[in-house]
């Protein structure tokens, strides 16, 4: 008899093809270049920016919210993204997702990024998706170096997660930055995860989380991508997650942008009857306000 929480086999080649396909789709559409960029010796994320940033989709898994795609000079900076799909005919589908982020500058070096994402989807009248994610990451920054605390709460109908609570600590370093706000950075977290599944099963897992962040812009076009690899510290070959969140935004006005977002999540250990991998491609609007 198969255990209800079992590893679902998926070749690494198939898994990586999803990640590459999502990035290539956005890169081919945006072609964000780095022409005439001027390298700087140190550029904190607190530098001012007028472009509208995309936010991530809730289906992408932990940590699913893109909590550093925008900068805050002082005070508060807020973003809201709304996307949706409605299809009729052979397949009837309704899908809606909204993401909200706030970045609070508490002092010269302390930031308080927060995020909330919600997704809801029905297909042929049946509930398929109901994803909810809340994230807070107090951050201490000096130059190119950042230190993080992390708290995350999550629910997922796609992955049969009744409740997932995660806490963690981490550090990051900005490898590249220029005056056009192009950026490459990496970070490393250590997380403790407590997951309660809809079937009543519970898992407690310590994880490592390695993140690569990319941001490129050219004129009104902004491309962002975040890739996470999150193996269990107890079984790094058999229990791991891979997450991708990416967005391509065309700035319409100072506060409004048109965003295409792609997200993909893969969990090597999945509840029986649930796919280990989930991906979403959506188009919608992003609103940003603040300083």
C-alpha positions in Angstrom: 0.0 0.0 0.0 1.4 3.3 -1.0 2.0 5.9 1.7 -0.2 9.0 1.2 2.9 11.2 1.5 5.3 9.7 -1.0 8.1 10.8 -3.3 6.9 11.2 -6.8 9.6 10.4 -9.4 10.5 13.2 -11.8 13.7 13.2 -13.9 15.9 16.2 -13.3 16.0 16.9 -17.0 12.2 17.4 -17.1 12.4 19.5 -14.0 15.1 21.8 -15.3 13.4 22.1 -18.7 10.5 23.9 -16.9 12.9 26.4 -15.3 14.8 27.0 -18.5 11.5 27.4 -20.5 10.1 30.0 -18.1 13.3 32.1 -18.1 13.7 31.9 -21.9 10.1 33.0 -22.5 10.7 36.1 -20.4 14.1 36.8 -21.8 12.9 36.5 -25.4 10.0 38.8 -24.7 11.9 41.5 -22.8 15.5 41.4 -24.1 16.5 43.5 -21.1 20.0 44.8 -21.9 22.8 46.4 -20.1 24.0 48.9 -22.7 25.6 52.0 -21.3 25.6 50.6 -17.8 28.1 52.0 -15.4 29.4 49.7 -12.7 29.5 51.1 -9.2 31.6 49.9 -6.2 28.6 49.8 -3.9 25.0 50.4 -4.5 22.6 49.5 -1.6 19.0 48.3 -2.5 17.8 51.5 -0.9 18.7 53.5 -4.0 15.7 55.3 -5.5 13.9 53.8 -8.5 10.9 54.9 -10.6 10.2 51.7 -12.4 7.2 49.5 -11.4 8.4 46.1 -10.1 6.6 42.8 -10.6 5.7 40.6 -7.6 5.7 36.9 -7.5 2.9 34.4 -7.6 1.7 32.5 -4.6 1.9 29.1 -6.3 5.7 29.2 -6.4 6.3 27.7 -2.9 8.4 28.9 0.0 9.6 31.5 0.1 7.2 32.5 -2.6 7.0 36.2 -2.4 9.6 38.3 -4.1 10.4 40.6 -1.2 13.3 42.5 -2.7 12.2 43.5 -6.3 11.9 47.1 -5.4 13.8 49.7 -3.4 12.7 52.1 -0.6 14.6 55.4 -0.1 12.7 56.3 3.1 9.4 55.7 4.7 7.2 53.0 3.0 7.0 51.5 -0.5 3.9 49.5 -1.5 3.1 47.4 -4.5 -0.1 45.5 -5.6 -0.4 43.1 -8.5 -3.6 41.8 -10.0 -3.8 39.1 -12.6 -6.5 36.7 -13.9 -7.7 34.2 -16.5 -11.2 33.4 -17.7 -11.7 30.8 -20.4 -14.9 29.1 -21.7 -15.7 26.4 -24.2 -14.2 22.9 -24.1 -12.5 23.8 -20.8 -14.0 26.3 -18.4 -11.5 27.9 -16.1 -11.4 30.9 -13.7 -8.1 31.9 -12.1 -7.3 35.0 -10.0 -4.2 36.0 -8.1 -3.2 39.1 -6.2 0.1 39.9 -4.5 0.8 42.8 -2.1 4.2 43.9 -0.8 5.3 46.6 1.6 8.9 47.6 2.4 9.3 49.7 5.6 12.6 51.6 6.2 12.9 51.6 10.0 16.4 53.2 10.2 19.5 53.7 8.1 20.3 50.0 8.1 17.1 48.2 9.1 14.3 47.3 6.6 11.1 45.4 7.2 9.9 43.8 3.9 6.5 42.1 4.0 4.4 40.3 1.4 0.9 38.7 1.1 -0.2 36.6 -1.9 -3.5 34.9 -2.7 -4.6 32.8 -5.6 -7.9 31.2 -6.4 -8.8 29.0 -9.4 -11.7 26.7 -10.6 -11.8 24.4 -13.6 -15.1 23.0 -14.9 -16.7 24.2 -11.7 -14.3 22.4 -9.3 -11.9 24.1 -7.0 -8.4 23.5 -8.0 -6.3 26.3 -6.6 -6.6 28.2 -3.3 -3.1 29.4 -2.3 -2.3 31.8 0.5 1.1 33.0 1.6 2.3 35.6 4.1 6.0 36.5 4.5 8.0 38.9 6.7 11.8 39.3 6.5 13.4 41.8 8.9 16.7 42.9 7.2 19.9 44.5 8.3 21.9 46.0 5.4 25.4 47.4 5.2 26.6 48.2 1.7 26.4 45.0 -0.4 25.8 42.7 2.5 22.4 41.9 4.1 21.4 39.8 7.1 17.9 38.4 7.3 15.3 36.9 9.7 12.4 35.1 8.1 8.8 34.2 9.1 6.4 32.5 6.6 2.9 31.1 6.8 1.3 29.2 3.9 -1.7 27.2 2.8 -2.0 25.4 -0.5 -4.8 23.4 -2.0 -2.5 22.4 -4.9 -0.1 20.7 -2.6 -2.7 19.6 0.0 -1.0 21.8 2.7 -3.4 22.8 5.5 -0.7 24.9 7.2 3.0 25.5 6.7 5.0 27.6 9.2 8.6 28.4 8.5 11.2 30.4 10.4 14.8 31.1 9.4 17.9 33.2 9.3 20.2 34.1 6.4 22.7 36.4 4.7 23.1 37.7 1.2 25.6 39.5 -1.0 25.2 41.7 -4.0 27.6 40.5 -6.7 26.8 43.2 -9.3 24.9 46.4 -9.5 25.0 49.5 -11.8 23.4 52.8 -12.3 20.6 51.3 -14.4 19.4 49.2 -11.4 20.7 46.0 -13.0 21.6 43.5 -10.3 22.9 40.0 -9.5 22.9 38.8 -5.9 23.0 35.6 -3.9 21.8 34.6 -0.5 21.8 31.6 1.9 19.1 30.8 4.4 18.7 28.1 7.1 15.1 27.3 7.6 12.9 25.2 10.0 9.7 24.1 8.4 6.6 22.6 10.1 3.9 21.4 7.6 0.4 20.1 8.4 -1.2 18.4 5.4 -4.9 18.1 4.7 -4.7 14.3 5.3 -3.6 14.9 8.9 0.1 14.1 8.3 2.7 16.4 9.8 6.4 16.9 8.8 9.1 18.9 10.5 12.1 19.6 8.3 15.3 21.7 8.6 16.3 23.1 5.2 19.0 25.0 3.5 17.8 27.6 1.0 20.1 29.1 -1.7 18.8 31.9 -3.8 20.0 33.6 -7.0 18.4 37.0 -7.8 18.6 38.7 -11.2 17.3 42.1 -12.3 17.7 43.8 -15.6 16.1 46.9 -17.1 16.1 48.8 -20.4 13.9 51.9 -20.7 10.4 51.1 -19.5 11.0 47.3 -19.4 12.1 45.5 -16.2 12.9 41.8 -16.0 13.4 40.0 -12.7 14.0 36.4 -11.8 14.5 34.5 -8.5 15.6 30.9 -8.4 15.6 28.9 -5.1 17.1 25.5 -4.3 15.9 24.2 -0.9 17.2 20.7 0.2 16.5 19.1 3.5 19.5 19.0 5.8 18.5 15.4 6.7 18.0 14.1 3.2 19.4 16.5 0.6 19.1 14.0 -2.3 15.6 12.7 -1.6 13.8 15.7 -0.1 14.3 19.1 -1.8 12.4 21.9 -3.5 13.1 24.1 -6.5 11.3 27.3 -7.0 11.4 29.9 -9.8 9.6 33.3 -9.8 10.1 35.7 -12.7 8.4 38.7 -14.1 8.5 41.1 -17.0 7.0 44.5 -16.5 6.4 47.3 -19.0 6.0 50.6 -17.2 2.9 52.5 -18.3 3.1 55.4 -15.9 5.1 56.2 -12.8 2.8 54.1 -10.6 1.3 51.6 -13.1 2.9 48.7 -15.1 1.7 45.8 -17.2 3.2 42.6 -15.9 3.7 39.1 -17.3 4.7 36.7 -14.4 5.8 33.1 -14.5 6.2 30.9 -11.5 7.2 27.2 -11.1 7.6 25.1 -8.0 8.7 21.5 -7.5 8.6 19.5 -4.3 10.3 16.0 -4.5 8.1 14.7 -1.7 4.4 15.3 -2.6 1.1 14.1 -1.3 -0.3 11.1 -3.2 -2.5 12.3 -6.1 -0.9 15.8 -6.2 1.6 16.7 -8.9 5.1 17.5 -7.5 5.5 20.4 -10.0 3.2 23.4 -10.6 3.6 26.3 -13.0 1.7 29.5 -13.8 2.0 32.1 -16.5 -0.2 35.2 -15.9 -0.6 38.7 -17.2 -2.0 41.6 -15.2 -1.3 45.0 -13.7 1.1 46.2 -11.0 0.5 49.3 -8.9 3.3 50.9 -6.8 3.2 53.8 -4.4 5.6 55.2 -1.8 9.1 56.5 -1.7 
